[in-house]
Amino acid sequence: MNERDAYTITAGRSGPWWALTVHGPGLKRGYHTQVKRLEHAEEMARDLAATMLDVDVSDLDADFELAVADEVAST
């Protein structure tokens, strides 16, 4: 069984948007994007990672873990 790559998404509020930072294998640094609704975070992060890795999104065999920033989670 092959291990899948694991990416992390850190989400924090930025006005009416969710600001996302994505880290993971092959990414030289954290990359940023945003979504209006948190339920779209994984889809957007997957698309961002595929773009930065120059692969088709359907070829990205990876898991994405979402973490909401502490200051948002406690409110």
Secondary structure, 3 states (H helix, E strand, C coil): CCCCEEEEEEEEEECCEEEEEEECCCCCCCEEEEECCHHHHHHHHHHHHHHHHCCCHHHCCEEEEEEECHHHHCC
